[in-house]
């Protein structure tokens, strides 16, 4: 590949392949343990005595890799894979629902879940909530993952927030079915655990941003896996020499957010490949940062001398979680 000019078709295929690759994260073991716990607790329920804790709340800043890590862990468990029912139909045992910005209250969440099961969504809240409970048991749904839950808990009214809390409590306290839940989203959703009953029924799982110094090995892993192992590039010496503190700059450029770092390294790598270069350089990251952040010169963290003094916490990168 080193001596070949990549066609647009080959480059598109490579980009798609790289974006589909999963990179092990520092959170994987913790997430795997929580999903294993859910599977074990379901078996305990079927044996007649389960823990009241029927799920976890994963929270963290945008781009910290919550969704990808959780979906990867659930996908590895055979207990949550689709089954063949008595009619020979392939039906799910787990539901993943990414809530939209329109899901701002409990009835919106209920309707979204019913819609995910291709069921009618017209009716009053009590009617729809009762139908949802019936369908979860009838369809033998074991796990529901509500993602981007911050949309449903962002209301300024205590009544609306309490309605979401009540819905979650109802779902997690059923004695007639073993439903477990994973709730994920921005840090504000952790406030749900201020309710004693939700606190008793869930575990917290915070997703933290990486530290540019203590997590240097993880940043290097991202860089090598993405650019070298997946894209076939060679890293310029400047990216590896500690005196240039490149990896510290890289980590801070995305505020230590795991998922955003992966996408950013991909962008810089694709930039080099599109220009038919096989060595990834600091300039690729400078240009990609300027394009993504809209910052140049001494505001560009890959150029600035005092890069640690740059505050990017309020600068939007424009990538989804």
NUSESE-638476 format. One record per residue (C-alpha): x, y, z; residue in one letter. Coordinates in steps of 0.02 Angstrom, whole numbers. Each point is the difference from the previous one (the first is absolute). Layout:
REC_xx_yy_zz_residu
REC_X_Y_Z_A
...
END
This chain:
REC_xx_yy_zz_residu
REC_0_0_0_X
REC_147_116_31_X
REC_33_27_-185_X
REC_-180_3_-59_X
REC_-111_149_-26_X
REC_-164_-39_85_X
REC_-155_24_-106_X
REC_-151_89_72_X
REC_-90_-167_10_X
REC_141_-84_96_X
REC_16_149_117_X
REC_-187_-3_34_X
REC_7_-185_37_X
REC_147_25_117_X
REC_-86_142_93_X
REC_-155_-108_26_X
REC_105_-147_59_X
REC_98_107_124_X
REC_-157_81_71_X
REC_-76_-171_32_X
REC_151_-63_98_X
REC_-17_-5_188_X
REC_145_50_113_X
REC_3_-68_177_X
REC_-23_140_126_X
REC_47_21_183_X
REC_-187_-14_41_X
REC_-30_-167_-85_X
REC_33_-109_152_X
REC_-115_103_110_X
REC_-140_-1_-128_X
REC_22_-187_-31_X
REC_-13_-31_187_X
REC_-162_98_13_X
REC_-79_-89_-150_X
REC_56_-167_72_X
REC_-82_49_164_X
REC_-164_34_-91_X
REC_4_-171_-84_X
REC_37_-83_168_X
REC_-137_96_90_X
REC_-127_-53_-131_X
REC_44_-181_35_X
REC_-18_34_187_X
REC_-172_75_-32_X
REC_-52_-157_-92_X
REC_61_-101_149_X
REC_-112_101_115_X
REC_114_127_86_X
REC_91_141_-91_X
REC_84_159_56_X
REC_-112_154_-10_X
REC_138_85_-102_X
REC_-58_-30_-177_X
REC_117_105_-104_X
REC_122_144_-4_X
REC_8_183_-46_X
REC_149_42_-111_X
REC_38_184_-9_X
REC_137_110_-68_X
REC_40_141_-118_X
REC_-37_-13_-185_X
REC_125_-106_-95_X
REC_64_-103_147_X
REC_-53_-161_-85_X
REC_-151_-50_105_X
REC_-113_-60_-139_X
REC_131_-99_-95_X
REC_69_-87_155_X
REC_-172_-49_63_X
REC_-64_-63_-168_X
REC_160_-99_-25_X
REC_-21_-83_170_X
REC_-184_-42_-27_X
REC_37_-71_-173_X
REC_121_-126_77_X
REC_-133_-76_115_X
REC_-104_-141_-78_X
REC_-138_34_128_X
REC_-41_163_-86_X
REC_4_-58_-181_X
REC_-162_-22_-101_X
REC_-95_-165_21_X
REC_-118_-101_-107_X
REC_-177_4_72_X
REC_-136_-132_-14_X
REC_-52_70_-169_X
REC_173_-15_-74_X
REC_30_188_8_X
REC_164_79_51_X
REC_-41_114_147_X
REC_115_106_109_X
REC_40_-31_182_X
REC_80_170_20_X
REC_-54_172_-60_X
REC_120_142_-35_X
REC_-84_169_-14_X
REC_91_162_-33_X
REC_-116_136_62_X
REC_-21_151_-111_X
REC_-7_181_59_X
REC_-190_-12_-15_X
REC_-8_-127_143_X
REC_-18_127_138_X
REC_-118_-91_119_X
REC_-57_-172_56_X
REC_-138_-26_-126_X
REC_121_40_-142_X
REC_115_-137_63_X
REC_-145_-123_12_X
REC_-56_40_-176_X
REC_177_-16_-66_X
REC_16_-174_78_X
REC_-167_-55_-70_X
REC_49_69_-169_X
REC_162_-99_8_X
REC_-109_-156_17_X
REC_-110_56_-147_X
REC_-151_24_113_X
REC_-133_138_0_X
REC_47_154_100_X
REC_-169_87_17_X
REC_-80_7_171_X
REC_16_72_174_X
REC_156_-21_106_X
REC_-77_-132_115_X
REC_-66_-99_-149_X
REC_166_4_-92_X
REC_103_-38_155_X
REC_-108_-152_37_X
REC_15_-59_-180_X
REC_188_21_7_X
REC_12_-109_156_X
REC_-108_-134_-81_X
REC_100_-1_-161_X
REC_168_-8_88_X
REC_-53_-159_88_X
REC_-94_-76_-148_X
REC_149_30_-114_X
REC_122_-58_135_X
REC_106_157_-6_X
REC_139_-22_127_X
REC_98_162_-23_X
REC_-39_178_-53_X
REC_140_123_-32_X
REC_-59_181_-3_X
REC_137_107_-75_X
REC_14_191_-1_X
REC_-116_2_150_X
REC_48_180_37_X
REC_-135_52_-125_X
REC_-133_-74_114_X
REC_68_74_163_X
REC_42_175_-60_X
REC_-169_74_50_X
REC_7_142_124_X
REC_-163_-57_80_X
REC_13_-114_149_X
REC_-160_-88_-54_X
REC_69_-52_-169_X
REC_164_-59_75_X
REC_-91_-100_133_X
REC_-108_-80_-135_X
REC_156_-70_-84_X
REC_64_-62_166_X
REC_-167_-83_36_X
REC_1_-86_-170_X
REC_174_-71_30_X
REC_-49_-59_175_X
REC_-155_-86_-70_X
REC_102_-88_-132_X
REC_134_-57_122_X
REC_-110_-57_143_X
REC_-112_-124_-90_X
REC_-29_-164_90_X
REC_-81_-86_-150_X
REC_147_18_-121_X
REC_189_13_8_X
REC_25_159_-104_X
REC_168_86_26_X
REC_51_170_-67_X
REC_153_97_-53_X
REC_-18_189_3_X
REC_136_103_-83_X
REC_29_182_-39_X
REC_78_162_55_X
REC_53_28_182_X
REC_-167_78_49_X
REC_-88_-169_-8_X
REC_97_-54_156_X
REC_-117_114_97_X
REC_-134_-133_-21_X
REC_89_-101_134_X
REC_-41_134_128_X
REC_-166_-91_9_X
REC_24_-134_133_X
REC_-94_-133_-97_X
REC_99_25_-160_X
REC_160_5_102_X
REC_-49_-169_74_X
REC_-40_-74_-170_X
REC_151_56_-102_X
REC_189_13_2_X
REC_92_157_-56_X
REC_128_-15_-140_X
REC_88_166_-34_X
REC_100_20_-161_X
REC_145_117_32_X
REC_108_94_-124_X
REC_180_-57_-19_X
REC_144_92_82_X
REC_137_56_-121_X
REC_139_-63_113_X
REC_-63_-152_96_X
REC_-93_-71_-152_X
REC_140_26_-125_X
REC_12_-187_-37_X
REC_-184_-5_-49_X
REC_19_150_-115_X
REC_150_-84_-82_X
REC_-105_-157_-23_X
REC_-135_100_-88_X
REC_129_82_-112_X
REC_87_-162_-47_X
REC_-157_-105_-22_X
REC_-89_129_-107_X
REC_139_73_-105_X
REC_122_-145_-14_X
REC_-97_-162_23_X
REC_-162_54_-85_X
REC_55_132_-127_X
REC_172_-70_-42_X
REC_90_163_36_X
REC_171_30_79_X
REC_13_123_143_X
REC_124_142_-17_X
REC_132_-1_138_X
REC_-69_164_67_X
REC_-161_-90_50_X
REC_95_-124_108_X
REC_141_104_74_X
REC_-48_47_180_X
REC_87_169_-10_X
REC_-133_65_-121_X
REC_-142_-52_118_X
REC_-104_-41_-153_X
REC_-112_-128_84_X
REC_-36_121_142_X
REC_-53_129_-128_X
REC_-105_-131_-89_X
REC_-90_-50_161_X
REC_-37_180_48_X
REC_-59_44_-176_X
REC_-157_-104_29_X
REC_-11_33_187_X
REC_49_-181_32_X
REC_-161_-70_-77_X
REC_35_-177_-60_X
REC_-123_-6_-144_X
REC_43_172_-65_X
REC_185_-42_3_X
REC_-31_-152_-109_X
REC_-97_103_-126_X
REC_131_137_2_X
REC_145_-121_-31_X
REC_-102_-79_-139_X
REC_-26_172_-78_X
REC_186_41_2_X
REC_42_-172_-70_X
REC_-128_14_-139_X
REC_71_171_-42_X
REC_174_-73_-27_X
REC_-68_-145_-103_X
REC_-104_115_-110_X
REC_161_92_-44_X
REC_85_-164_-39_X
REC_119_15_147_X
REC_49_-148_105_X
REC_82_92_146_X
REC_-116_82_126_X
REC_71_165_63_X
REC_-40_134_128_X
REC_-55_112_-143_X
REC_-143_-120_-39_X
REC_-63_24_178_X
REC_26_188_-6_X
REC_-106_14_-157_X
REC_-133_-121_62_X
REC_-11_95_165_X
REC_-18_167_-89_X
REC_-136_-74_-111_X
REC_-94_-80_145_X
REC_21_133_133_X
REC_17_157_-106_X
REC_156_52_97_X
REC_167_46_-76_X
REC_170_71_45_X
REC_34_6_187_X
REC_-179_-57_31_X
REC_41_-163_-87_X
REC_53_-122_135_X
REC_121_-89_-117_X
REC_92_163_-36_X
REC_-13_100_162_X
REC_154_4_110_X
REC_-99_7_163_X
REC_-129_-127_-59_X
REC_-53_-52_175_X
REC_-66_176_33_X
REC_-127_-14_-142_X
REC_-177_-28_64_X
REC_-104_-98_-125_X
REC_-138_-50_120_X
REC_-128_116_-80_X
REC_56_-25_-180_X
REC_-119_-114_-94_X
REC_80_-133_-107_X
REC_-158_-51_-93_X
REC_12_-189_20_X
REC_-138_-109_67_X
REC_26_-110_152_X
END
